[in-house]
Amino acid sequence: MFRTLIFAFALLLGSAAPANTPPTKITVMAGGLNHPWSIAFLPDGGVLVTERAGTLKLLHNGQLRTVRGVPRVLATGQGGLFDVVLHPQFAANGLLYLSYAAGSFKANATYVARARLVSDQLRDVQVIWKADPSKRGGVHFGGRMAFLPDGTLAITTGDGFDYREHAQKLDSPLGKVMRITDAGKTPADNPFASQPGAIGSIWSFGHRNPQGLAFDPVRQRLFAHEHGPRGGDEVNIITRGGNFGWPVATHGRDYSGATISPFKTYPGMIDALVVWVPSIAPSGLAVYRGRMFPEWEGDLLAGALVDKEVRRIDLDEAGKVIGQQSLFKNLNARIRDVRVAPDGAVWLATDSEQGQLLRVSRQ
Amino acid sequence: MFRTLIFAFALLLGSAAPANTPPTKITVMAGGLNHPWSIAFLPDGGVLVTERAGTLKLLHNGQLRTVRGVPRVLATGQGGLFDVVLHPQFAANGLLYLSYAAGSFKANATYVARARLVSDQLRDVQVIWKADPSKRGGVHFGGRMAFLPDGTLAITTGDGFDYREHAQKLDSPLGKVMRITDAGKTPADNPFASQPGAIGSIWSFGHRNPQGLAFDPVRQRLFAHEHGPRGGDEVNIITRGGNFGWPVATHGRDYSGATISPFKTYPGMIDALVVWVPSIAPSGLAVYRGRMFPEWEGDLLAGALVDKEVRRIDLDEAGKVIGQQSLFKNLNARIRDVRVAPDGAVWLATDSEQGQLLRVSRQ
């Protein structure tokens, strides 16, 4: 009498369901998380999750434990504990990296600390990098990280909102993608490493507030997306020394409605791969490489806070954007992070005082 | 490298895991529900869910549709659309029953309407019963329903908070379990059907605010639980004409801390099967009868709003309470309803402006 329920949880932007809409199910792995921000998968099956207010939790066998030893963060506005990523040789060295806001409301910065995870304790915690000099205010910190295949670490910083012109300045750490060694040093081959007056860790500039960063090992591309002003969210392919235009070239307007720039593109500045008008407020980005959803192979999965969904950006073999799809809209949840687990399942962190870790698997 | 994760989602009140703690997984079937209140399973695999503000939704193939034709409800305080139950012959006649608060803040009552579900439309909507006369205020409406094996319908009413002495009065509809025919009439065998001045639909009395009602077809017992005052939540076995004591006998105190009654038991009044001190704020009740969790066969599953869990009340073969277990605590969610689906999975509705329908199945 009761038939098997098939719940697709996929809502198309268009009307017809394409062949690449696999049936999915969404499992609650943990709930009651206070604004979870980022997810990392441990080799032993444990899952780390940051909570913005400054706690790092470890999910293991259905139980959430608090990891002790997290540095003190500035938990105000958008500030707090952001990303957690594992060292590429984590299985051997136990090293992880945390990004976070620290300091005071009047003088703060995006920091990166390195630590060794021993059971549920951080040891040898060391700040290896900070966005120096400090800025003022509680918004636009960036804060995503990704290891690159050469063992260096990419980090995003925001423009601090009140400092948008800094995104174009090479002596400011704001509005950048940075690249450092796993010990926090400036790699000699960084584009401005030997330019007088420039910050050596800068890898690319002209960003507003990038909250998604993911490296595709197959195409060897670093993708980032960023919150634009009203109507100017972007996905970019990050290149060495690239200028991504903010605030000179943008599709967005100021929240007041005022024009920010007459230019949507500008000579010498790199156009976005995708522009979202209106804004979706993207946070969390993954390149899908996994066995569970071959339909999505190589595609980008971007979390959306305002649109309350995951946006799949369909890329063809050449890496060209051929479409977008709205996923998991039925959750009606602000999505803060999207990650692909080692088994190919997609994990989501929902942004709420009662946030959840959700696992999307094949039905 | 990545081992299979087994998430038990079962937290024991004690320390050791008993044999009756099966591994479970929790799947999000729908999200973004505005204070979902009750769940009903259609024979075709669809699932109905009420939202307290007054909408009835139908989940089918992962899509939520709004069912049109729901009567206008009084959505204030605890009032609104409550329960939805199917007629025992729903497959043949398409009839369903809705309970809800209607009227104004100054004069309102708990109503029961009957309607025919045709696709996503209610037809022939008819109010078949109301708690007459009206009361004032926006709390303690009761509002759960359950069909009994003789085809009659049981309905709970609350004491309206300001009228607690009415729970003992047979000329008041407040603080009662009612029993009516499927057309809303008084069955001739109701205990007070022929008593002058009494309301004929009363089946039992002395209740405070029962928000859980479930019939066990195997033991042939009608269970109800009710919100007590501070520290006096109860589970009762409802019997014909029974007086369950409120407000004469209670384990609870007033919210002020004042004593309500010197009596915890009283001659002629029926003691509770379970008393929860402190209160868990129960809402939603199911008797587990299903194939998926034989460990729970015949047990009661009670949702808890304040305790944010499901409380399993372990009953032995004779129906005696032999223990309690806290389930799904990791969700950290206020549980408004608990139902057992035809396949034996347990469905939960979480109480929030972004409420979810969750399906608990065996891992």
Interface residues (C-beta under 8 A of the other chain):
Chain A: M1 F2 R3 T4 L5 I6 F7 A8 F9 A10 K25 I26 T27 V28 M29 A30 G31 G32 F41 P43 D44 G45 V47 N61 G62 Q63 L64 A91 K308 N330 L331 N332 A333 A341 P342 D343 S352 Q354 L358
Chain B: M1 F2 R3 T4 L5 I6 F7 A8 F9 A10 K25 I26 T27 V28 M29 A30 G31 G32 F41 P43 D44 G45 V47 L59 N61 G62 Q63 L64 A91 K308 N330 L331 N332 A333 A341 P342 D343 S352 Q354 L358
